Amino acid sequence: MATADHHQVLEQLAALLEERKGADAGSSYVASLYKKGRAKIAQKVGEEGVEVALAAVGDDRDELINEMADLWFHSLVLLADANLTPADVLAELERRFGLSGLEEKARRAQD
Ligand SMILES: N=c1c2ncn([C@@H]3O[C@H](COP(=O)(O)OP(=O)(O)OP(=O)(O)O)[C@@H](O)[C@H]3O)c2ncn1[C@@H]1O[C@H](COP(=O)(O)O)[C@@H](O)[C@H]1O
């Protein structure tokens, strides 16, 4: 896939994950995750997060990319299971543009 198409990958994968809701768990890893349920999917996200942290400390570029891809993938499955999309998360990140992290933290402390 060409670099210019990279921004479409999240949407394409999300569409595929949506399709997998009707798939057979025996022939699709994603369908097998849906079948195991939200808690199992959430557990996978947690495990992949830990693996990302370990890879980062190990300072191995390829390992970090690999583990981050696993984390993003399982996070997308979790979003789909919750009937949310990458666009929902991207919209939230977009909303935060221009708002410094420290400023945001201070606002939260006031709530
Ligand atoms: N991007 C991915 C992707 N990344 C990682 N994985 C799978 O995630 C699993 C994670 O491996 P682990 O060792 O952590 O887990 P495990 O030991 O297999 O599973 P557990 O027993 O821990 O649950 C592996 O089986 C990987 O193959 C993925 N599986 C699917 N996709 C995408 O999802 C699409 C649909 O997949 P299927 O539903 O399987 O057709 C594929 O075409 C891909 O685009």
PDBQT file of the ligand as one rigid body, heavy atoms in Angstrom, charges set to zero:
ROOT
HETATM    1  N1  LIG A 201      -4.416  -6.647  11.884  1.00  0.00    +0.000 NA
HETATM    2  C1  LIG A 201      -4.783  -7.763  12.270  1.00  0.00    +0.000 A 
HETATM    3  C2  LIG A 201      -4.093  -8.445  13.321  1.00  0.00    +0.000 A 
HETATM    4  N2  LIG A 201      -3.024  -8.087  14.070  1.00  0.00    +0.000 NA
HETATM    5  C3  LIG A 201      -2.813  -9.113  14.918  1.00  0.00    +0.000 A 
HETATM    6  N3  LIG A 201      -3.729 -10.104  14.726  1.00  0.00    +0.000 N 
HETATM    7  C4  LIG A 201      -3.845 -11.384  15.418  1.00  0.00    +0.000 C 
HETATM    8  O1  LIG A 201      -3.888 -11.135  16.790  1.00  0.00    +0.000 OA
HETATM    9  C5  LIG A 201      -3.469 -12.326  17.472  1.00  0.00    +0.000 C 
HETATM   10  C6  LIG A 201      -2.661 -11.885  18.643  1.00  0.00    +0.000 C 
HETATM   11  O2  LIG A 201      -1.778 -12.849  18.958  1.00  0.00    +0.000 OA
HETATM   12  P1  LIG A 201      -1.472 -13.218  20.468  1.00  0.00    +0.000 P 
HETATM   13  O3  LIG A 201      -0.295 -14.110  20.433  1.00  0.00    +0.000 OA
HETATM   14  O4  LIG A 201      -1.425 -12.013  21.298  1.00  0.00    +0.000 OA
HETATM   15  O5  LIG A 201      -2.807 -13.964  20.877  1.00  0.00    +0.000 OA
HETATM   16  P2  LIG A 201      -3.181 -15.474  20.747  1.00  0.00    +0.000 P 
HETATM   17  O6  LIG A 201      -2.265 -16.255  21.602  1.00  0.00    +0.000 OA
HETATM   18  O7  LIG A 201      -3.308 -15.871  19.317  1.00  0.00    +0.000 OA
HETATM   19  O8  LIG A 201      -4.661 -15.368  21.339  1.00  0.00    +0.000 OA
HETATM   20  P3  LIG A 201      -5.179 -15.515  22.828  1.00  0.00    +0.000 P 
HETATM   21  O9  LIG A 201      -5.258 -16.982  23.070  1.00  0.00    +0.000 OA
HETATM   22  O10 LIG A 201      -4.278 -14.752  23.756  1.00  0.00    +0.000 OA
HETATM   23  O11 LIG A 201      -6.521 -14.853  22.744  1.00  0.00    +0.000 OA
HETATM   24  C7  LIG A 201      -2.748 -13.195  16.444  1.00  0.00    +0.000 C 
HETATM   25  O12 LIG A 201      -3.564 -14.309  16.155  1.00  0.00    +0.000 OA
HETATM   26  C8  LIG A 201      -2.641 -12.279  15.235  1.00  0.00    +0.000 C 
HETATM   27  O13 LIG A 201      -2.758 -12.978  14.007  1.00  0.00    +0.000 OA
HETATM   28  C9  LIG A 201      -4.543  -9.711  13.743  1.00  0.00    +0.000 A 
HETATM   29  N4  LIG A 201      -5.626 -10.322  13.190  1.00  0.00    +0.000 NA
HETATM   30  C10 LIG A 201      -6.270  -9.670  12.192  1.00  0.00    +0.000 A 
HETATM   31  N5  LIG A 201      -5.898  -8.423  11.726  1.00  0.00    +0.000 N 
HETATM   32  C11 LIG A 201      -6.683  -7.740  10.663  1.00  0.00    +0.000 C 
HETATM   33  O14 LIG A 201      -8.034  -8.132  10.787  1.00  0.00    +0.000 OA
HETATM   34  C12 LIG A 201      -8.481  -8.652   9.547  1.00  0.00    +0.000 C 
HETATM   35  C13 LIG A 201      -9.551  -9.701   9.793  1.00  0.00    +0.000 C 
HETATM   36  O15 LIG A 201      -8.986 -10.826  10.449  1.00  0.00    +0.000 OA
HETATM   37  P4  LIG A 201      -9.815 -12.192  10.535  1.00  0.00    +0.000 P 
HETATM   38  O16 LIG A 201     -11.061 -11.888  11.249  1.00  0.00    +0.000 OA
HETATM   39  O17 LIG A 201      -8.943 -13.184  11.295  1.00  0.00    +0.000 OA
HETATM   40  O18 LIG A 201     -10.057 -12.641   9.127  1.00  0.00    +0.000 OA
HETATM   41  C14 LIG A 201      -7.226  -9.179   8.864  1.00  0.00    +0.000 C 
HETATM   42  O19 LIG A 201      -7.386  -9.219   7.473  1.00  0.00    +0.000 OA
HETATM   43  C15 LIG A 201      -6.210  -8.128   9.271  1.00  0.00    +0.000 C 
HETATM   44  O20 LIG A 201      -6.351  -6.982   8.433  1.00  0.00    +0.000 OA
ENDROOT
TORSDOF 0
